[in-house]
């Protein structure tokens, strides 16, 4: 899928043409291999291996292939590949917009915006979903009919820690066990990824945008979604957690008449492009400022 920056400039054709993904998702033999790779035991094993010291041998090659500027990150020796993958960025490299009426991105990502229709459906890459299928909670899902669904897709070169998009009180984390398809758009052609993948969500009773559902979605060879907090008061820009090795996605559901997404993002969206966004960056503003109304 094509990516654009905030000025609408083309950045990349994304990783949709990756040969290995095409093999897995578009060939018969690849499909057999894929049926093994998406299972939890395989993901758990890869996660275990990426914690071992020997996995650090892959860091140098990964940096070369991914073109990551390590000057932005903490300067230290990494104990394993996953220690490197979950590295901390220098705070000055990811300033957080603290204006209360601005909605910020929880992570580095490629952002797409989807309207949730009044009949509680939304479409992603030809597949139709409902909030109930994501949450497995019909009562909670109904509150977001007519609202907005934001898909923050992380690729392997992104910073894999994420934050709260607003201050507020969060509820407990709800885990939904599933499998581990890639979140690359190539997978959406054949599989209902957001209905099948392992995911975890919480409701954030935010100060400026009402009740937000924040969901982390695991992906191929992601062994763990690591959230830091249970029920508690949280701050805008405070770290919420991180993903271990692999690509992954954060989905945020917003109720109707709450969020006005910035125009440049909507223009890219209408052109079928993801917008490249950074952790803590403004992506919209509040329509109403306080509470649920």
HELIX and SHEET records of a PDB file:
HELIX    1   1 UNK A   19  UNK A   26  1                                   8    
HELIX    2   2 UNK A   28  UNK A   37  1                                  10    
HELIX    3   3 UNK A   40  UNK A   50  1                                  11    
HELIX    4   4 UNK A   53  UNK A   58  5                                   6    
HELIX    5   5 UNK A   59  UNK A   66  1                                   8    
HELIX    6   6 UNK A   70  UNK A   72  5                                   3    
HELIX    7   7 UNK A   81  UNK A   85  1                                   5    
HELIX    8   8 UNK A   91  UNK A   93  5                                   3    
HELIX    9   9 UNK A  131  UNK A  135  1                                   5    
HELIX   10  10 UNK A  138  UNK A  142  1                                   5    
HELIX   11  11 UNK A  185  UNK A  189  5                                   5    
HELIX   12  12 UNK A  193  UNK A  196  1                                   4    
HELIX   13  13 UNK A  263  UNK A  270  1                                   8    
SHEET    1   A10 UNK A  10  UNK A  12  0                                        
SHEET    2   A10 UNK A   3  UNK A   4 -1                                        
SHEET    3   A10 UNK A 274  UNK A 277  1                                        
SHEET    4   A10 UNK A 109  UNK A 115 -1                                        
SHEET    5   A10 UNK A 148  UNK A 154 -1                                        
SHEET    6   A10 UNK A 248  UNK A 254 -1                                        
SHEET    7   A10 UNK A 211  UNK A 217 -1                                        
SHEET    8   A10 UNK A 199  UNK A 206 -1                                        
SHEET    9   A10 UNK A 168  UNK A 170 -1                                        
SHEET   10   A10 UNK A 232  UNK A 234 -1                                        
SHEET    1   B 9 UNK A  10  UNK A  12  0                                        
SHEET    2   B 9 UNK A   3  UNK A   4 -1                                        
SHEET    3   B 9 UNK A 274  UNK A 277  1                                        
SHEET    4   B 9 UNK A 109  UNK A 115 -1                                        
SHEET    5   B 9 UNK A 148  UNK A 154 -1                                        
SHEET    6   B 9 UNK A 248  UNK A 254 -1                                        
SHEET    7   B 9 UNK A 211  UNK A 217 -1                                        
SHEET    8   B 9 UNK A 199  UNK A 206 -1                                        
SHEET    9   B 9 UNK A 174  UNK A 176 -1                                        
SHEET    1   C 3 UNK A 102  UNK A 104  0                                        
SHEET    2   C 3 UNK A 282  UNK A 286 -1                                        
SHEET    3   C 3 UNK A 259  UNK A 261 -1                                        
SHEET    1   D 2 UNK A 122  UNK A 124  0                                        
SHEET    2   D 2 UNK A 127  UNK A 129 -1                                        
SHEET    1   E 3 UNK A 161  UNK A 163  0                                        
SHEET    2   E 3 UNK A 239  UNK A 243 -1                                        
SHEET    3   E 3 UNK A 225  UNK A 227 -1                                        
END                                                                             
